[in-house]
Each structure stands twice: as C-alpha cells, then as structure tokens.
Amino acid sequence: MNYLEKRILKDGIALNSDVLKVDSFLNHQVDPKLMEWIGDQFYQYFAEYEIDKVVTIESSGISPALFTAYFLNVPLLVLKKQNSVLQSNVYSTTVHSFTKGNDYNLTCSKDYIKEGENILIIDDFLANGEASLGACRIVEMANANVCGVGICIEKSYQPGREKLDNLELRVYSLARIESLEKGKIKILEKI
Ligand code: 5GP
C-alpha cells in the first residue's frame, strides 16, 4: 500500500457511499510532505512525455498540481470556475460539479495555452469525470495535446475512469477506491 492509500485509510472519512472526505490532509488542511510525494509520483510517471505545462482546476487540485509542475520544471496553469462567460479572450466550457450538484463555467485565458503544447491534467478526485473532461475540452479548444491525466484519488466504482479510458486518455491514479459502503473505505487491490 502506498503513502497516499495509507493516509486515506488513516484519516479519510467515508461521508456516505459516494463522497470521501479528505479535508484534514488534501483539500482544506494540506500536508505538504504528502503533496511532495504525490508530485514526485506524477513526475516519475509522466516525465517521458515531454510535458510543457500542468493544468488543474481550482481549488483543490492546486496543491498536488503545483508539486507536479515543480518536479517537471514547467508552469502550472489553474483553470478558473467562473459564474459568467461574459469575458473576452477566454476558452470556456460548462462543467457539472460532483460535490455541489450545479453547473459552472470553467475558463482559461487564451494567453496561457498555446497550440501544440503537451499538457498534463492533474486533479484531486475522479468521480464522474466531468472536471477532467472539462479540462480536456479547454486544452482541445487551444489545439494543444492532453498527454495524460493524473488523479490523486479515483473512485473506481463511479463512471469517470471508464469515460476517460474510452477516450483513450492516459490516466494514472495514485489511489483507487473500490467502495465506501457503510463508512468503510476499501482500496482497490493492484493486479
Ligand atoms: P468529477 O468531475 O470527476 O465528477 O468530480 C471531480 C471533482 O469533484 C474533483 O475536482 C473534486 O473536487 C470533487 N470530488 C469528487 N468526488 C469527491 C469526493 O469523494 N470527495 C471530495 N472531497 N471531492 C470530490
């Protein structure tokens, strides 16, 4: 069992069968040593793909994405959740929020993704895949390439992983959750 998996079992809380609370170490209070380890894991996995930029979604993807960008020695670009699309010079796409249940506009200045760039998308969770797919759409609007998607915690029983696999995206998840039934966190065994 890896560092993140052990931490999830120690400090994660299954709020219900769909939502894992990790706000003591990942997305509210943040453990920098764990983020450093996560960044290094993504660096080791994706280093061979000549990544030009790491892209994440505000706000909970920022901590792991920043360490990943640091190790890859490339900039980090944070996609913004905006209420209004009435802005010029931005790429924008609508995303359905897993945790809030509403739609938001994901936006990015056209200045910061260039045609042909190799992009690595990093996010904290993969559930239905809406956030990651929204980020992919933004990258595609800029005619850049999604070289991979790095996920800290994938809930493998939800549809996101299959959606990304069906698009033949290169997905690397550091912890895969099999279920959160009755308050018990089950980690998917590696084969
Ligand atoms: P998706 O777009 O894949 O359905 O959901 C991914 C986004 O929803 C992530 O960026 C994350 O912020 C949030 N999310 C999804 N599932 C969980 C969860 O179990 N716990 C927490 N804390 N956030 C989640």
Residues whose N, C-alpha, C, O or C-beta is under 5 A from the ligand:
A	BS01	5GP	D18 V19 L20 K21 V22 S60 H96 F98 T99 D123 F125 L126 A127 N128 G129 E130 A131 S132 G160
